[in-house]
Amino acid sequence: MDILILRDSRESLAKCSLTPLRGLPGVRFVNFDRERRLAVGTRVLLHPEGSELSASDAGQDLLLIDCSWRRVPQLLASVEGDLVHRRLPQLVTAYPRRSKTFADPAQGLASVEALYAACALLGQPRPDFLRSYRWAEAFLAANPSLPR
């Protein structure tokens, strides 16, 4: 499975939960550029408004948008391809979110949590994704139904 992460360069690399994934096999990062279209082919897009991710999605490539919730539409507008919107089942984040400007979705996860969960649910668990994640143990403990 090829994982493409479209990241907003406005987001802090130091605070990004996905930064430790750079250089891992099967994971590619592309920085958002409003002047450039990004051709992604056919991919599962992790999105809270899609159908629930299921075993029938196994084997498909993934696209993860890494930005603040309010910028998702702007980043998605730069993407060209056949995107299959899929949401994760209800999971509990361990990331201590604190937005002062807008409300986070009730079931929002840290990007690394969402990516780990998607791969695990698709039968390709990637424990290396959580290796450097500060809240990995708390996330796994809060979501015992996730395959390991």
Backbone torsions as a table, in degrees:
resi	resn	phi	psi	omega
1	MET	NA	133.1	176.9
2	ASP	-97.5	128.6	-179.8
3	ILE	-112.1	120.4	178.1
4	LEU	-110.2	127.1	179.5
5	ILE	-114.4	115.3	175.1
6	LEU	-93.4	111.9	-174.1
7	ARG	-112.7	143.1	177.9
8	ASP	-81.2	119.5	-177.9
9	SER	-68.2	-9.3	175.2
10	ARG	-74.1	-19.3	-178.9
11	GLU	-79.0	142.9	-179.1
12	SER	-70.3	125.5	176.2
13	LEU	-64.8	-34.7	-178.7
14	ALA	-65.2	-32.0	-178.8
15	LYS	-96.5	-6.4	-175.0
16	CYS	-74.1	127.1	-179.6
17	SER	-70.7	-14.6	-178.1
18	LEU	-93.5	-12.9	-177.0
19	THR	-51.0	-42.7	-179.9
20	PRO	-66.0	-10.3	-179.9
21	LEU	-83.9	-10.0	-180.0
22	ARG	-58.7	131.2	178.5
23	GLY	90.1	-8.2	177.7
24	LEU	-73.2	146.2	179.4
25	PRO	-61.4	137.9	176.5
26	GLY	82.4	3.5	-178.5
27	VAL	-121.0	124.3	179.5
28	ARG	-124.3	136.0	177.0
29	PHE	-108.7	138.1	172.8
30	VAL	-131.9	130.5	177.8
31	ASN	-81.8	137.0	177.7
32	PHE	-63.8	135.8	174.6
33	ASP	-138.9	112.4	-175.2
34	ARG	-62.4	-17.3	179.6
35	GLU	-88.2	-5.0	-174.7
36	ARG	-122.9	138.4	172.7
37	ARG	-88.7	142.6	-179.2
38	LEU	-114.4	110.6	178.2
39	ALA	-82.9	121.2	-174.9
40	VAL	-116.4	-5.2	-177.1
41	GLY	70.3	-146.8	179.0
42	THR	-97.0	125.0	-177.9
43	ARG	-149.2	155.0	168.0
44	VAL	-82.7	125.0	176.1
45	LEU	-101.4	121.0	175.5
46	LEU	-73.1	115.9	-173.5
47	HIS	-149.7	133.5	-175.7
48	PRO	-65.4	-13.3	-177.8
49	GLU	-102.6	10.6	180.0
50	GLY	-91.8	179.4	172.3
51	SER	-70.8	159.4	-178.4
52	GLU	-68.1	136.5	176.3
53	LEU	-57.8	136.3	-177.5
54	SER	-141.4	174.2	179.4
55	ALA	-58.6	-26.5	179.6
56	SER	-67.8	-13.6	177.9
57	ASP	-88.4	-7.1	-177.5
58	ALA	-57.4	141.4	178.3
59	GLY	90.2	-12.8	178.6
60	GLN	-84.5	151.3	176.2
61	ASP	-73.9	156.5	-177.0
62	LEU	-113.6	150.0	170.1
63	LEU	-126.8	127.8	176.6
64	LEU	-121.3	129.0	176.1
65	ILE	-95.0	121.1	-177.6
66	ASP	-110.2	98.2	-179.9
67	CYS	-164.7	178.4	174.2
68	SER	-70.3	152.6	-176.9
69	TRP	-55.4	-36.7	-175.8
70	ARG	-71.4	-15.8	-179.3
71	ARG	-100.2	-2.3	-179.3
72	VAL	-53.2	-49.7	-178.8
73	PRO	-57.7	-38.5	-179.2
74	GLN	-66.2	-43.3	179.0
75	LEU	-68.0	-41.6	179.5
76	LEU	-62.3	-30.8	-179.5
77	ALA	-63.6	-20.0	-179.8
78	SER	-88.7	-4.9	-174.0
79	VAL	-94.3	131.9	173.9
80	GLU	-115.3	129.2	177.6
81	GLY	157.9	-179.0	178.5
82	ASP	-97.8	99.8	-176.3
83	LEU	-100.4	128.2	176.4
84	VAL	-103.0	108.5	-177.3
85	HIS	-73.8	124.8	178.0
86	ARG	-135.9	140.0	176.1
87	ARG	-110.1	157.7	176.5
88	LEU	-83.7	157.6	173.0
89	PRO	-65.6	170.2	-179.0
90	GLN	-63.7	119.7	178.8
91	LEU	-129.9	163.0	-178.0
92	VAL	-109.2	128.2	177.3
93	THR	-79.5	151.1	172.3
94	ALA	-105.9	-8.8	-177.6
95	TYR	-73.7	127.7	-179.6
96	PRO	-78.3	87.1	-177.1
97	ARG	-77.5	139.9	177.0
98	ARG	-149.5	89.4	177.3
99	SER	-95.8	132.4	178.4
100	LYS	-96.1	-10.3	-174.2
101	THR	-108.4	-23.1	-178.9
102	PHE	-159.9	164.7	-179.3
103	ALA	-85.6	133.8	174.1
104	ASP	-76.2	151.5	174.8
105	PRO	-58.1	146.3	-176.4
106	ALA	-57.1	-33.9	-176.6
107	GLN	-108.2	23.3	-179.0
108	GLY	-67.8	142.9	178.6
109	LEU	-118.9	159.7	168.0
110	ALA	-63.8	150.1	-177.0
111	SER	-56.6	-42.0	-179.3
112	VAL	-66.8	-33.8	177.0
113	GLU	-65.0	-45.3	-179.7
114	ALA	-63.0	-43.1	-179.2
115	LEU	-67.2	-43.3	177.1
116	TYR	-59.7	-47.4	-177.9
117	ALA	-61.5	-44.3	-179.4
118	ALA	-60.4	-47.4	-179.4
119	CYS	-63.7	-41.9	179.6
120	ALA	-62.9	-44.1	-178.9
121	LEU	-68.8	-23.5	178.3
122	LEU	-90.8	9.2	175.9
123	GLY	82.2	13.7	178.8
124	GLN	-128.4	64.2	-176.9
125	PRO	-59.2	142.3	-179.5
126	ARG	-126.5	79.8	179.8
127	PRO	-58.9	-24.3	177.8
128	ASP	-63.1	-22.6	178.3
129	PHE	-64.5	-32.1	-176.2
130	LEU	-96.8	-1.9	-175.2
131	ARG	-54.0	-40.8	-177.9
132	SER	-104.3	7.0	-176.9
133	TYR	-83.1	118.8	-175.0
134	ARG	-55.4	-34.1	-175.2
135	TRP	-106.7	24.0	-176.9
136	ALA	-58.6	-50.1	-178.0
137	GLU	-61.0	-42.7	179.9
138	ALA	-65.7	-39.1	178.3
139	PHE	-63.4	-48.2	179.8
140	LEU	-64.5	-39.4	179.2
141	ALA	-66.4	-35.3	-179.4
142	ALA	-76.5	-14.7	-176.3
143	ASN	-131.8	64.2	-175.0
144	PRO	-63.8	-17.5	-178.7
145	SER	-79.0	-11.6	179.1
146	LEU	-69.2	132.2	174.1
147	PRO	-62.1	144.6	-179.3
148	ARG	-105.2	NA	NA
